[in-house]
Structures are given as C-alpha cells and as structure tokens.
C-alpha cells in the first residue's frame, strides 16, 4: 500500500537550514569523504507564491510542446495553474569562478505571474511521493518539455507527479501569444528573475500541495532540465540552491561547459565564466547525464569532474544532444513496447531529420531515453535512501597531434567507455553525437547514425539466435549496472526477439 500521502516531506526546510548553518559555522571537515562543509551564505527566504487554478478558458487546451497521446489512456491527468508573486534577482560582489563556489546576494525584485503544468496519476494511491519539476526549455522560442518526453514512461509507470515551469520570459510570451484569452494574466519581468521564480515553483509544490496536487503530499521534490534549461540549472545549483534549498535533488541533462548568466539586461549583467563546474559542497544529490555532443560540441569536456559524495556524472555512449526519439518518436510513445521494436529497425533505416527540417546525414537513433529513465530512478532512490548510483566510467577521449580531442572508437565505430547499452555493445549501426551538418539551425545537435551493411551484420551475427544472445547479454549487463530499467530491458529483449536481424 502506498502511504506517501501520510508521510511528511523528506526534509524539513527549517531543520535543513539549521543543520547547514551549524556545519558552516564550525567548518566541519567530513573526514572520510574529504569534503569541506558548504560555504556559508546568508539564507534567502523563498517568497511565497500565490497559486490559482486550475486554469481554463481560451482555446480550451494547455499550450505546451510535450507528449501527444491522451494522458487518461495511461491513468494520468493534466492541470494548469498560475503562479504569482514577487521574484528576486541576484548579484555577486566578486567575479564568479569556475569552481562553482559562488556567493551571491539578492538584488532587485519584481512582480510576476507565470504558469505551471501538472501531470499526475488519476488515482491518488498510485502517487509514489516524488514530484519532478522541469525547467521548460525555450530554445525553439516556446515552452517545450524535453525531460517529460524523454522520461515519461518511467514517470508514468512508477507514479511520479511532473510539473513543468514556465520560468523564462520567452516561454511566457510565446504561451500568452498562442492563447491571449487563457493566458492574459501572464507577466514576466525578465530572465534575471527566472531563478527565484523556479525556487518559488518548487516551494509552491509543498506549500500549495492541496491545490496543485489535489492534496497529495510530496516526500521529495526534484529539479530537472535539458539543454538550455540545464545551462540555467547549472547556475541555479552553484548560486541559488545554497540560499533557497528549494529542491531535494537535481537531474541535469545535456549541460554545456559554460552556464547561463546569473543576471542579464535589463538588470545588471553578471556573467558566468567560460568554464563552469558544479560546486563540490552541494547540499543535495546532483546527477548529470551527458551525450557525446555535449562533450565535444558544447564544451563540456573542459568542465568534466570526478564523482563525489553528492555528484554523479553519466556520459552515455552512442547518444546525441537531440535524437530521433525526442524529435520523432517520444511524443506518441505510450509505453506499450512498440517503440523499442521500431527503434531497432530505425537504426538500420534512420531518418535524416524531423518534420520541418532535414539534415545532411541520418540523425542519431541511439538509446538516450533508456538511460534517462534509469537516471530518473537513480536520482529518486539516491534522494530517498542516501545511496548514490554506481559510479560509471567516462567516455574515452584521445588527443590528436594537433591537440584536437576525439573519442576512442571501437572496431564498429562506436565510442568506448561511458555508460554502455546494447545499442553500442551489440550494435547494428555506428551511433554518434558528432558528424552532422545541414542548413537547419539545430542539425549539429542531432548526431548521426551509420547503419551496418548486410555483410557486416552477417559477420557479427551469423544467426538470429546469436544476435538475440548478444543483445540480451548486453541488456542484462546494463540492468545490473543500474543504467537501464528492468521494464525497458523487457521491451528491448522483446524487440530483439521479434526482429529479423542475424543470419
């Protein structure tokens, strides 16, 4: 029986702040971990946001680019709320350093009204006590929910609640323009205030659970974001989380070597350095998942870090910053297993783009969403039990005579090291986060797929049974490593059995 509704939140905010203050005041050395206590900063009380809704009216639909199937068909429901309050921007008396140990202080304030979108189990008994709060991505000029798309199968089958936050001005403006009647109340003062708006959203999940979650009580509230949102979460973790303590853990997906500005026009500009690492004294777990594209094309290679007691880094072989799943497949994936078989076939006949644009080469059809499902589970488990995910190796990188870094490839053209999946260890194609060109703005982010020839497939897998054996063995190894969920593994195995690969 799920008793998440009867349990208190995983942490008392006042207790956590008291503990942090005590640790900071004595500069306690965590001996066996080799980590200093968190850098002391003046606490910043997160403002109380007013939550209104559910929002209705206008054209009658939530404006958000996410999944496209009927949530009711998988036992979920969607609601939308307005979040209003006074947000704070931040500044720093000293330049922000690459180590992420930033000391920032509140600067100006401004009123705002934004919106949040909530997806949760229709049956309250299915709620697992964890709320995922996603910083919606605005790279395309509108609110997009890539983390919901990547991980919704895990979220739905395990009973999470998910909340998407319009934290940035671009998303708010685009949403209001799409339905001026429904969203007439929205007003955003600028992205310098986005960090505090995101803090207030996280706190509202706890304070206004009766409204937002229909009375369900969260045990853990996790912050997540991909790509552009990950750039801002990097800054949030280093600058704001030590003040606000609004979240119990972070899943950062596809960050770059740099981070978003702390403050920007029309407020005072507070830039971040060219290379930004996570502070090693973070008070909550941070799990970072990186693709090949992120390392080489977005500069993350320069910001690589080693695992610590509160930091884990996954670099997933064969993956791209954007891929076929998030562009073409994931939005309609109801979790019935059909996608696994389709993806296996697509690796042998990959698309060159997505509706709206085409790239010069077939795009990446790799296994990122399976790794993201596993990362979602790993972070929740880490927050609730204190047991971190197993450490994983970094992708292997070499440096050419001209100083240019490159991945070390295996005999099949796939990157070595990193998080392994059957797609790269029992491969039917060379999967890469690199090598893509095209006239479309975002083509370089989509990586490539190079299908193996019939002759190569026959040499690797003389019989269908041999292909299935190798695929199942590699899938089982990933499950044992905690980087593929058992439910996904079952779909992957079924796909291999039903395929005609081998022989």
Secondary structure by P-SEA (a helix, b strand, c coil): ccccccccccccaaaaaaaaaaaaaacccccccccccccccccccccbbbbbcccccccccccccccccccccccbbbbbbbbbbbbbbbccccccccccbbbbbbcbbbbbcbbbbbbbbccccccccbbbbbcccccccccccccccccaaaaaaabbbbbbbcccaaaaaaaaaaccccccccccccccaaaaaaaaaaaaaaaacccccccccccbbbbbccaaaaaaaaaaaaccccccccccbbbbcccccccccccccccccccccccccccccccbbbbbbbccccccccccccccccccccbbbbbbccccccccccccccccccccaaaaaaaaaaaacccccccccccccccccccaaaaaaaaaaaaaaaaacccccccccccbbbbccccccccccccccccccccccccccccccccccccccccccccccbbbbbbbcaaaaaaacccaaaaaaaaaaaaaaaaaaccccaaaaaaaaaaaaaccccc
